[in-house]
Amino acid sequence: MKLNGQSVPFKVVVTCFLVLQLIGFGVAIVQIHDRTAFSVEKTILHYRGAESEAEKEMFLPQSYRSLLSVAHVHTMSQPLILFLIGLLFVFSSLKDGMKIFFVLLSFGSCLLSNLSPWLLRYVSAKTAIFFPLSSALMIGTFLFMAAFILYDLWREEES
């Protein structure tokens, strides 16, 4: 199956899916900024709570139940989204090695992203760096794969 040889309705469905996923990632970025202002220190405060008595009223650590609730949604939805994007991506015109690299990178960043809250809360504050790293990798791989899918999907078929 070649992406650019597909029917216009297929192309429209895929394009709508990717655009709405892009908006979803945008909303996630706004939420992360609202919660942490992209600061590692504020990320640590959000998940581990404050160390001083004066700050404890403002920054309580995330509870096990709270982390589990978020993990449940993310570990169910993110792999499904990445599977759908990856499935479309493997039909792109890139070489197989590049396809495998980006698919594995997207799923690896998803795994790290879902482990990060647990590592930060229960292992070490030093693991806070995994948040921006995994988020940047997941969003970056999504953007690359989505852009390449759209490029291949809508480019003129070679004769």
ZAFIGU-137035 format. One record per residue: y, z, x of N, C-alpha, C in turn. Coordinates in steps of 0.02 Angstrom, whole numbers, plus 50000, padded with zeros to 5 digits. Layout:
YZXYZXYZX
...
END
This chain:
499415000050042500005000050000500625000050044
501084995550030501724995450065502254997750016
502715001750040503235004349996503694998849969
503884994150012504364989149989504054983949943
503394983949936503074979249891502954982149821
503204988049809503084991349745503574988949691
503394990249629503814988149572504464992049571
504954989349538505604992649531505534999449495
505144999949441505065006649410504785011849458
504305009949500504045014649550504595016749599
504985011849621505525013349668506045018049637
506185017049573506665021349538506395028549532
505765029249515505465035949509505485039549576
505285036149629505275039249695505985041049717
506455036549705507155037849723507425043949686
507295044249621507535050049581507215056549607
506575056349621506225062249648506555064549713
506665059949759506955061749824507675064249818
508065061249775508755063449765508765070449736
508345071849686508325078549657508055083649706
507585081749749507355086349801507915087749851
508305082649867508875083649911509375088649881
509495087949817509935092749782509635099749785
508975100149775508625106649780508705109849848
508635105849901508735108549969509465110649977
509925106849948510635108649951510775115449919
510475116549860510545123049825510245128649868
509685127249900509375132349943509845134050001
510165129150029510635130350085511225134550061
511485133050002512035137049973511805144249963
511195145149938510935151949926510865155749992
510605152350043510535155550109511215157550136
511695153050129512375154550153512675160450114
512575160550049512835165950008512525172650028
511895172650045511535178750062511675181050134
511715176250181511745178150251512325175150291
512685170550261513225166850296512955163750361
512315161950361511965159050418511995163550480
512035169950469512065174850524511385178250532
511145178450594510515181850607510575189250591
511145192150607511255199250594511225200750519
511535196450478511515197550406510825196150377
510455191650408509765190450388509345196750400
509445199750457509085206050473509265211450422
509905212150407510125217050357509805215650289
509775209450270509495207650204508765209650198
508375208450250507655209750246507445216750269
507785219450319507585225850346508005231750322
508585230050293509035235350271509455237850329
509875242650313510325245450364509995251250400
510195252250461509915257750501510335264150493
510995263350485511415269250480511445271750408
511545278050401511575281150335512165278450294
512715276850327513305274450292513185267550260
512775263450292512645256650266512045256350219
511625261550217511005261250180511115259950106
511655262450078511775261350007511915254049992
512185250450041512355243450030511775238750048
511375240450097510845236050121510175239650122
509815239050067509145241850064508645236650088
508115238850120507615233950143507265230550083
507045224350093506685220850041506015224350031
505835225349969505205228649953504615223849960
504035226549966503425222549968503385218149905
503525221049849503485217349785503995211649783
504595212749809505105207549811504895201849857
504635203449915504395198349962503815194449932
503375197949898502795194749868503005189949813
503495191849774503745187549720504025181049748
504435181449799504725175549830504175171349864
503725174749899503185171249935502745167449885
502615170449828502185167149779502485160349758
503125160349742503455154149721503485149149778
503695151349836503785146749892503135144049919
502615148249923501985145849951501605141349903
501805141349841501515136649792501915130149788
502575130649789502985124749776503135120649839
503295123849894503485120049954502935115449979
502305117849985501785113150007501685107349959
501765108549895501685103049846502235097849856
502845100049865503395095449878503275091549942
503085095149995502955091850059502355087050055
501865088850015501295084350006501525077849973
501925078349921502155072249887502585067949933
503035071149969503455067350016503025064450072
502565068450098502125066150151501685060450128
501445060850067501025055550040501405048950037
502015049150015502425043150014502575040750086
502715045650130502905044150199502335040550236
501705042250222501155039050259501095031650242
501415029550189501415022450172502025018750199
502415022250241502995019050271502765014550328
503245010950357503085006150410503085009250480
503195015650485503165018950551502455018850579
502405019650643501755020050676501405026550655
500745026450654500355032150630500505038550669
500605038050734500755044050774501385047550751
501905043650735502535046550710502435049650641
502045046350599501905049050532501555055850538
501045056050580500675062350588501135067750616
501545066050665501995070950695502465074050642
502795069850602503275072450553502935076150496
502355073950476501985077550423501775084450448
501495084750508501285091150536501885095750548
502435092950573503035096850584503305099750519
503295095750466503545098250401503115103950374
502455103150378502015108450354502035114550399
502085113550464502155119150511502795123150499
503345119650487503975123150474503945126750407
503585123950359503485127250295503095133750303
502565133550342502175139550356502595144850390
502975142850441503405147550477503945150350431
504215146150389504725148350341504445153650293
503835152750272503535157550225503285163950259
503135163550323502945169550361503545173650384
504115170350393504705173550422504925179950387
504975180050320505195186350289504715192150304
504075190850306503575196050319503625198450391
503695193650437503755195550507504385199650519
504935197450489505565200950498505535207950467
505275208550409505265214950374504775219950405
504195217550425503665222250445503475222050519
503705217050556503505216550627504095218150673
504625213850672505175214950719505795211150697
506365214150710507005210850696507095204750740
506745204550795506795198850841506525192450810
506125192950758505845186950726506345183650679
506945186450673507455183550629507635176450649
507555174850712507705168150737507265162850704
506685164950677506235160150644506535157350580
506995161150548507305158750487507705152350497
508215152350541508585146150550508165140650581
507705142450626507285137450658506835133950606
506485137850566506035134850517506415131050463
506985133650442507385130250391507655123650417
507915123650478508175117450507507625112250515
507035114450538506485109850546506245107050479
506185111350429505945109050364506445104250332
507075106050334507595101750304507655095250345
507635095950411507685090050454507105085150443
506495087750440505925083250428505965080150359
506175084150309506245081350241506755075650242
507335076850273507855071750274507615065350309
507285066250366507025060350402506525056550360
506035060150333505515056750294505805053550231
506245057150196506545054450135506965048250151
507365048550204507775042850222507345036850239
506805038050276506375032450295505995029650235
505795034050190505465031750129505945027350089
506555029550080507045025650042507205019050077
507255019250143507385013150181506815008150169
506205010350179505625005950170505545003650098
505695008050052505605006649981506065001049957
506685001149980507184996549953507354990749999
507074990550059507234984950103506884978650077
507164973150095506884966650074506194965750106
505744963350067505074961950092505094956150141
504764957150198504754951850248504274946350226
504474940050239504024934650218503564932250272
END
